[in-house]
Amino acid sequence: MKPSSYLELPDAADASEQDSQVPLPEGARRVAVIDLGSNSLRLLVSQVGGDGRIQVLNCVKSMVRLGEGAFENQALQPQAIERTISVLKTFARTCRSYGVSKVVAVATASVREAENGKEFTERVKAETGIDFSVISGPEEARLITMGVEASLPRADYPRAYMDIGGGSTEFSVSREGELLAAESLRVGCVRLADLFFRDFPDAVPKAKFREVQDYVRDKSVMPFKRLLAKKPRELIASSGTAGAIASLALSMRTAEQTSVSSDTTVITIDEVRAVVDKICSSTAAERAALPGMNQKRKRKMIMMTMTMDMDMRMITNQEIWILPKKDSKNQKKRIGIKETLAGADTLLMEKQLKEQIEAPMVRLSYAYAMDVVQAKLKMINADLTEQFGRQVIRTMTGRIKQTDSIAKKLMRKGREVTFQAAVDTLNDIAGIRVVCFFCDDIYRVADYVKKQKDITLLKEKDYVKNPKKSGYQSIHVIAGVPVTYNDTVTEIRVEIQIRSFAMDYWAELDTQMCYKKDAGQIANVERETRGYSDVIAKVDNKMLELRQQIEMM
C-alpha cells in the first residue's frame, strides 16, 4: 500500500477501494487524523501495527478556505461551510472504506473564534459522524513543535519554531523535547486577506503596507518578548507558507549563491525581505510569472510574505531554517507525515488517557483512596495532639493529577501516553500534602502512617536528610490503599508528602519562580533559592529548639 502524496481532493472512496480490501493484520489498527485549518482541510489515514510501527495509507488535502470572510464577520460564512462539509462527507466515506477504528479531528483558529463555531461542529457531527475537537492556540503550537522536532536532530539549546497558518501563526520554543514557551498570534494569510487586502489584488501601496505592519506588530510584541526570554538560537519554520517563500527566495539568488548551496534549507532575513519587496511591488500577473512561484498559493503570497517578514523582524536578525527542503519531494512528504502523526498520535493518546482517567469509576476509586488516607491522617493528628498538647498537622490537601500533567510526566519518563502506563509507572496520580508545624513532627506523622495495618507501605524517600539538588526537602511516602467494589480489590497508590511549614513555604516559592523555566536564564535564581533552603532548614531547627525550651518551662 503506497501512500499518496498531498493531493487536491480526489474521489477518496474510489482511491481507497483497493486498500480497503486488504485484511487488517492481527494486532493492528487503523487511525485517521483530520486537520481543519482556516485555509486547508487534511486527512491522513495510517495503520498502527501491533509492534507500534506506523504505515501511512493515504494523505489527502483540500483547499476549502473555511476561514474566508470569517475574521472580518466573526462568523463562518455559508458558502465556506457548505464547501467544507461536502469534503468532510467524502473524508468520512474514505475512513469507512479503510475500516478506520478511530478518527481524531481537530479544528483551529477560524472555528475557535467564530460565533457560529459550535453550531458548525455540531452540524458536521450530525451530517458526517466526525466529532471535532477545537484546540487552543497554545495547544496547536505544542503539537506542531512535537511534529517538527521528530524530523530534526536533537539539540541541547533552545530552538524557536514558527508555523504560519490561515487564521493564526504559532510560535514556540523548545529544548530537547521540553516545551519552554508556546504562543498563538492572531495573524495569518486568510485573516490578513479578510481585514486588509480584498481591494488590493496588485501592488501594495506603502500606506497599506505600514497598516499591516502595525497590525502584526501590535499582535506580536508581548508574545515575542515571552519567546525571546527563552533565548532561542535558531528559528525553524514549517508549513507550506514557509516552503513557498523559501522557493521564491532561492530562485532569486545569484548563480554563484545557488551553485554553492542549491539544496539549502536555510535562508536569511535579507532574502525574505527581498521576496517581500518583490511580491508587494508586483502586479498579480507579474507575481504569477515569478520563478519559484507556487501557483496554488499565488493569491495569498502578499499576505504570506508580509506575515513572515514581520514575524522574522521581531524574533531574529539572522537566518531561518525552512522545513521541509524545497527540492526534495520525498523529504517533504516524510516530514509532513511525521509532523501530522507525531502530533495527532499524541493527541489521540492524550484524549484516550483523559477519557479513561476521568471515567467515573476511576475518579471515584482515587477519591476513595485519598479519603481513606486523609481520614487516617486526621486520626493521627488527633492522637498526636492529645499526646503533646498541641496541634501537629497544620494543613492537609489532596488532589488528583490533571491529565496533561500525567501525559507530560509519562513523556519525560519515555513511556507511552496510555492509562495503563500511567497506572503502572506513576505513584502520584493521587497525592496528599501534609504540612506540620515543626520539623520533628514530620517524622512522627510518617512513622504513624507506616504503622497502619490496612494500607501498604510501597516506597519511602527522605528528602529532609537527603535534600534534592534543588534544595527541596520533604518526606514522600507511597501508600497502597485497597479499594474494594463488588468482588474486585484494586490497590490504588497515594503519594503522601510530609513537610514542615517552612519547607512548604520554600517549595511553593521555588515552584512559582523556577519550575520548568529555562535553565540558562534561571541558573542564578536557582543557586540563590538553594541557599535559602539551607536558611529555612536552620530556621526550622531554631524554632524546634525554641519550642523545646518552652516545653521545659
C-alpha positions in Angstrom: 0.0 0.0 0.0 1.8 3.1 -1.3 0.8 6.4 0.4 -0.5 9.1 -1.9 1.1 12.5 -1.8 -0.7 15.6 -0.6 -3.4 16.0 -3.3 -6.2 18.2 -4.2 -9.1 16.1 -3.2 -9.6 13.0 -5.4 -12.6 10.7 -5.1 -11.4 9.4 -1.8 -13.7 6.4 -1.7 -12.6 5.2 -5.1 -8.9 5.9 -4.4 -9.0 3.8 -1.3 -11.2 0.9 -2.6 -8.2 -1.3 -3.2 -6.7 -0.7 0.2 -10.0 -1.4 1.9 -9.8 -5.0 0.6 -6.5 -5.6 2.3 -7.1 -7.6 5.5 -6.1 -5.8 8.7 -3.0 -7.6 10.2 -3.5 -9.1 13.6 -3.0 -6.6 16.4 -3.0 -3.7 14.1 -5.5 -0.8 14.0 -6.3 2.0 11.5 -6.4 5.6 12.7 -7.5 8.7 10.8 -6.4 12.3 11.5 -8.3 15.3 10.2 -6.9 18.7 10.5 -9.3 21.6 9.7 -7.4 24.9 9.3 -8.6 28.3 8.1 -7.4 27.6 4.6 -6.9 23.8 4.1 -8.5 20.6 5.2 -6.3 17.5 5.5 -7.0 13.8 6.0 -4.3 11.3 7.0 -5.1 7.6 7.3 -2.5 5.4 8.9 -2.1 1.8 10.1 -0.5 1.2 13.5 0.9 -2.3 13.8 1.0 -4.4 16.9 4.7 -3.6 17.1 3.9 0.1 17.1 5.2 0.7 13.6 3.2 3.3 11.6 2.3 2.9 7.9 0.7 5.8 6.1 -2.1 4.6 3.8 -3.4 7.9 2.4 -2.9 11.6 2.7 -5.5 14.0 1.2 -5.6 17.8 1.1 -8.4 20.1 0.0 -8.3 23.9 0.0 -11.8 24.5 1.4 -11.0 28.1 2.7 -13.3 27.8 5.7 -11.9 31.0 7.2 -12.7 33.1 4.1 -14.7 36.1 5.4 -14.8 34.6 9.0 -12.4 37.0 10.6 -14.0 40.1 9.1 -17.5 39.0 10.1 -16.7 37.0 13.3 -18.6 34.1 11.8 -18.1 31.2 9.4 -19.7 32.1 6.0 -22.4 29.9 4.5 -20.5 29.1 1.2 -17.4 28.2 3.1 -19.4 25.9 5.5 -21.0 24.1 2.6 -17.6 23.6 0.8 -16.1 22.2 4.0 -19.0 19.8 4.9 -19.1 18.5 1.3 -15.4 17.5 1.6 -15.8 16.1 5.1 -18.6 13.8 3.8 -16.0 12.4 1.3 -13.5 12.1 4.1 -16.0 10.1 6.2 -16.5 7.7 3.3 -12.8 7.3 3.0 -12.4 6.4 6.7 -15.2 3.8 6.4 -13.6 2.3 3.3 -10.4 1.8 5.2 -12.0 0.3 8.2 -10.8 3.1 10.5 -11.4 2.4 14.1 -10.6 5.9 15.5 -10.8 9.4 14.0 -9.0 12.3 15.6 -10.4 15.5 14.2 -9.1 18.9 15.2 -10.2 22.4 14.2 -8.2 25.6 14.7 -8.4 29.4 14.5 -11.4 30.0 12.2 -13.6 27.6 14.2 -12.4 28.6 17.7 -13.0 32.3 17.1 -16.3 32.1 15.1 -19.5 32.9 16.8 -21.1 30.0 15.0 -18.2 27.7 15.5 -20.0 25.4 17.9 -23.1 25.3 15.6 -20.8 24.3 12.7 -19.1 21.4 14.6 -22.5 20.1 15.8 -23.8 20.1 12.2 -20.6 18.4 11.0 -21.1 15.6 13.6 -24.8 15.2 12.7 -24.1 15.0 8.9 -20.8 13.1 8.8 -20.3 11.5 12.2 -17.0 13.3 12.6 -16.6 14.8 16.1 -14.2 17.8 16.0 -12.1 19.0 19.0 -11.5 22.7 18.8 -8.0 23.1 20.1 -6.5 26.2 21.6 -3.7 28.2 20.0 -1.0 27.2 22.5 -2.1 23.5 22.1 -1.8 23.9 18.4 1.7 25.3 18.8 2.7 22.4 21.1 1.5 19.8 18.6 3.3 21.5 15.7 6.5 21.6 17.8 6.3 17.9 18.6 5.8 17.0 14.9 8.7 19.2 13.6 11.1 18.0 16.4 10.5 14.4 15.3 12.3 15.3 12.0 15.3 17.1 13.5 18.5 16.0 15.2 18.3 16.8 18.9 19.9 20.0 20.1 20.9 20.9 23.7 19.9 24.5 23.2 16.6 26.2 22.8 15.0 26.4 19.3 12.2 28.6 18.1 9.5 27.2 15.8 7.2 29.1 13.5 4.1 27.9 11.6 2.1 30.5 9.6 -1.4 29.3 9.0 -4.6 30.9 7.6 -6.0 32.3 10.7 -3.1 32.2 13.2 0.6 31.9 13.4 2.0 29.6 16.0 5.4 30.1 17.7 7.1 28.0 20.3 10.5 27.5 22.0 11.6 24.0 22.9 14.8 22.4 24.1 15.5 18.6 24.0 11.8 17.8 23.8 10.7 20.1 26.7 8.4 22.9 25.6 9.5 26.1 27.2 7.0 28.5 25.6 4.0 28.4 23.2 2.2 31.4 21.6 -0.5 31.7 19.1 -0.8 35.0 17.3 -3.9 36.2 15.6 -2.0 36.7 12.4 -2.5 34.6 9.3 -2.8 34.7 5.5 -6.6 34.3 5.4 -7.1 36.7 8.3 -5.0 39.4 6.7 -6.8 39.0 3.4 -10.1 39.5 5.1 -9.0 42.5 7.0 -6.7 44.4 4.6 -6.5 43.0 1.0 -9.9 42.5 -0.5 -9.4 45.6 -2.7 -5.7 45.3 -3.4 -5.0 42.4 -5.8 -2.0 44.1 -7.4 0.9 46.1 -6.0 0.5 47.1 -2.3 0.5 50.9 -1.5 3.0 51.9 1.1 0.3 53.2 3.4 -1.4 49.8 3.3 1.9 48.0 3.9 2.5 50.2 7.0 -1.0 49.5 8.2 -0.4 45.7 8.1 3.0 46.1 9.8 1.4 48.0 12.6 -1.4 45.3 13.0 1.1 42.4 13.1 3.4 44.3 15.5 0.6 45.1 17.9 -0.4 41.4 17.9 3.2 40.2 18.3 5.1 42.4 20.7 4.2 40.8 24.1 4.2 37.1 22.8 7.6 37.7 21.2 9.0 39.1 24.5 8.0 35.9 26.2 9.5 33.8 23.5 12.8 35.7 23.3 13.1 35.5 27.1 13.9 31.8 26.4 16.9 32.8 24.2 16.4 30.5 21.2 19.5 30.1 19.0 17.6 29.1 15.8 14.3 29.9 14.1 12.7 27.0 12.2 9.7 27.4 10.0 7.3 24.7 8.9 4.2 24.7 6.8 3.5 25.4 3.1 3.8 29.1 3.6 7.4 28.9 4.6 8.2 26.4 1.8 6.6 28.7 -0.8 8.6 31.8 0.4 11.8 29.7 0.5 11.3 28.6 -3.1 11.0 32.3 -4.2 14.0 33.3 -2.1 16.1 30.5 -3.6 15.1 31.4 -7.1 16.2 35.0 -6.6 19.7 34.0 -5.5 22.6 34.7 -7.9 24.1 31.9 -9.9 27.1 31.9 -7.5 24.9 31.6 -4.4 22.9 28.8 -6.0 25.9 26.8 -7.1 27.3 26.8 -3.5 24.1 25.7 -1.8 21.4 24.7 -4.2 19.8 22.3 -1.8 20.0 24.5 1.3 17.1 24.8 3.7 18.4 28.0 5.3 17.5 31.5 4.1 18.4 34.8 5.6 16.1 37.6 6.8 17.5 39.8 4.0 16.3 37.2 1.4 12.9 37.2 3.0 12.8 41.0 2.8 13.8 40.8 -0.8 10.9 38.5 -1.5 8.5 40.8 0.3 9.7 43.8 -1.7 9.4 41.9 -5.0 5.9 40.5 -4.2 4.5 43.7 -2.9 5.7 45.8 -5.8 4.5 43.4 -8.5 1.1 43.1 -10.2 -0.9 39.9 -9.9 0.3 38.9 -13.4 3.9 39.6 -12.6 3.7 37.6 -9.3 2.3 34.6 -11.2 5.2 34.7 -13.6 7.9 34.8 -10.9 10.4 31.8 -10.9 9.7 29.5 -8.0 6.1 30.9 -7.5 3.7 28.2 -6.1 0.7 28.7 -8.4 -1.7 27.3 -5.9 -0.6 29.9 -3.4 -0.2 32.9 -5.7 -3.4 34.6 -4.5 -2.1 34.6 -0.9 1.5 35.4 -1.5 1.2 39.1 -0.4 -0.2 38.1 3.0 2.2 35.2 3.4 5.3 37.2 2.7 4.3 40.2 4.8 3.4 37.9 7.8 6.7 36.1 7.6 8.6 39.3 7.2 7.2 40.9 10.3 7.5 37.8 12.3 11.1 37.4 11.4 11.9 41.0 12.0 10.7 40.7 15.6 12.2 37.4 16.5 15.6 37.2 14.6 18.0 39.3 12.6 19.9 36.3 11.1 18.7 33.2 9.4 15.7 30.9 9.3 15.6 27.2 8.7 12.8 26.1 6.3 11.2 22.7 6.6 10.8 20.7 4.5 13.5 21.1 1.9 12.5 22.9 -1.2 13.9 20.4 -3.7 13.1 17.1 -2.1 9.6 15.8 -2.5 10.3 12.7 -0.6 11.7 14.7 2.3 8.7 17.0 2.2 6.3 14.0 2.3 8.3 12.3 5.1 8.3 15.4 7.3 4.7 16.3 6.6 3.7 12.8 7.6 5.9 12.8 10.7 4.6 16.1 11.7 1.0 15.0 11.4 1.4 11.7 13.0 3.6 12.8 15.9 1.1 15.5 16.9 -2.0 13.5 16.1 -0.9 10.3 17.7 0.0 12.1 20.9 -3.3 14.0 20.8 -5.1 10.7 20.3 -3.3 9.1 23.2 -3.9 12.1 25.4 -7.6 12.1 24.5 -7.9 8.3 25.3 -6.0 8.9 28.6 -8.3 11.7 29.5 -11.4 9.6 28.8 -10.0 6.8 31.0 -8.6 8.8 33.8 -11.8 10.9 34.1 -14.1 7.9 33.9 -16.4 8.0 36.9 -15.2 4.7 38.5 -11.6 5.6 38.1 -12.0 9.1 39.6 -14.1 7.7 42.4 -11.5 5.0 43.2 -8.7 7.5 43.5 -11.0 9.9 45.5 -11.9 7.0 47.8 -8.3 6.1 48.4 -7.5 9.7 49.2 -10.4 9.9 51.6 -9.1 6.8 53.4 -5.6 8.3 53.8 -7.0 11.7 54.9 -9.2 10.0 57.5 -6.1 8.2 58.8 -4.2 11.4 58.9 -6.9 13.2 60.9 -6.9 10.3 63.4 -3.1 10.5 63.6 -3.3 14.3 64.2 -5.9 13.8 66.9 -3.7 11.2 68.6 -0.6 13.2 68.5 -2.4 16.4 69.5 -3.6 14.6 72.6 -0.2 13.2 73.4 1.7 16.5 73.1 -0.9 19.0 74.0 -0.5 20.9 70.7 -1.7 20.6 67.1 0.8 18.7 65.0 -0.6 18.9 61.4 -1.2 22.5 60.2 -2.9 21.8 56.9 -3.7 18.8 54.7 -4.7 19.0 51.0 -5.3 16.4 48.3 -5.6 16.4 44.5 -5.9 14.0 41.6 -3.2 14.8 39.0 -4.5 16.6 35.8 -4.4 14.6 32.6 -2.0 17.0 30.8 0.4 16.7 33.8 0.2 12.9 33.7 0.9 12.9 29.9 3.9 15.2 30.3 5.4 13.1 33.1 5.0 9.9 31.1 6.7 11.6 28.1 9.6 12.8 30.3 10.0 9.2 31.5 10.0 7.9 28.0 6.7 5.9 28.4 3.7 5.7 26.2 0.9 8.1 27.0 -1.6 5.5 28.0 -3.8 4.8 31.0 -2.1 1.5 31.7 1.4 3.2 31.6 0.2 5.8 34.0 -1.2 3.3 36.4 2.0 1.1 36.2 4.5 4.0 36.3 3.3 6.9 38.3 3.0 6.9 42.1 1.5 10.4 42.4 -1.8 10.3 40.4 -3.4 10.8 43.8 -1.4 13.0 46.1 -1.8 14.4 49.6 0.3 17.1 51.1 0.7 17.3 54.9 2.2 20.4 56.4 3.4 20.2 60.0 4.3 23.0 62.3 7.7 21.6 63.3 10.4 19.5 61.5 10.4 16.7 64.1 6.7 16.3 63.7 7.1 15.2 60.1 8.9 12.0 61.2 6.2 11.3 63.8 3.4 11.5 61.2 5.4 9.4 58.7 6.0 6.7 61.4 2.3 6.6 62.3 1.4 6.3 58.6 3.7 3.4 58.2 2.1 1.6 61.2 -1.4 1.5 59.7 -2.3 -2.2 59.1 -4.9 -1.6 56.4 -2.7 0.3 54.0 0.6 -0.9 52.5 3.9 1.0 52.6 5.2 0.7 49.0 8.0 3.3 48.9 9.6 6.0 51.1 12.0 8.8 50.2 13.5 11.1 52.8 14.4 14.4 51.1 14.9 16.0 54.6 18.0 14.1 55.5 19.0 13.9 51.8 17.6 17.0 50.0 17.3 17.2 46.3 19.9 19.2 44.4 17.4 22.0 44.0 17.2 22.3 47.8 13.8 20.6 48.0 13.0 19.0 51.4 10.1 16.7 52.3 9.3 13.1 53.2 7.5 11.1 50.5 5.6 8.0 51.5 3.8 5.9 48.8 0.9 4.1 50.3 -1.1 1.3 48.7 -4.8 1.6 49.5 -7.1 -1.4 48.8 -10.3 -0.3 47.1 -13.0 -2.9 47.1 -16.0 -2.9 44.8 -18.2 -6.0 44.4 -15.7 -8.9 44.2 -12.8 -6.8 42.9 -10.0 -5.4 45.0 -7.7 -2.8 43.4 -4.7 -1.3 45.1 -4.6 2.5 44.5 -1.3 4.3 45.1 -1.4 7.5 47.0 1.7 9.8 47.4 1.8 11.4 50.8 4.2 14.4 51.0 5.0 15.4 54.6 6.9 18.6 55.3 7.2 21.4 57.8 5.6 24.8 57.4 8.9 26.4 56.5 9.7 23.6 53.9 6.4 24.1 52.3 6.9 27.9 52.1 10.2 27.3 50.3 8.8 24.7 47.9 5.9 26.9 46.9 8.1 29.9 46.2 10.6 27.7 44.3 7.8 26.3 42.1 6.5 29.8 41.2 9.9 31.2 40.5 11.9 28.4 38.9 9.9 25.4 38.0 10.4 24.4 34.3 12.0 27.8 33.5 14.8 28.0 31.0 17.9 26.6 32.8 20.3 29.1 31.3 18.3 32.1 32.4 17.2 31.0 35.8 20.5 29.5 36.9 21.4 32.4 39.2 18.0 32.4 40.8 18.1 28.6 41.4 21.5 28.9 43.1 20.1 31.5 45.4 16.9 29.5 46.2 19.1 26.5 47.1 20.9 28.7 49.5 17.6 29.8 51.1 16.7 26.1 51.5 19.6 25.9 53.9 18.5 29.0 55.7 15.0 27.6 56.1 16.4 24.4 57.5 18.3 26.4 60.1 15.1 28.3 60.9 13.3 25.0 61.3 15.9 23.8 63.8 15.9 27.1 65.7 12.1 27.1 66.0 12.3 23.5 67.2 14.8 24.4 69.9 12.6 27.3 71.0 9.6 25.1 71.3 11.6 22.6 73.3 12.7 25.3 75.6 9.1 26.4 76.1 8.1 22.8 76.8 10.7 22.6 79.6 9.4 25.6 81.4 
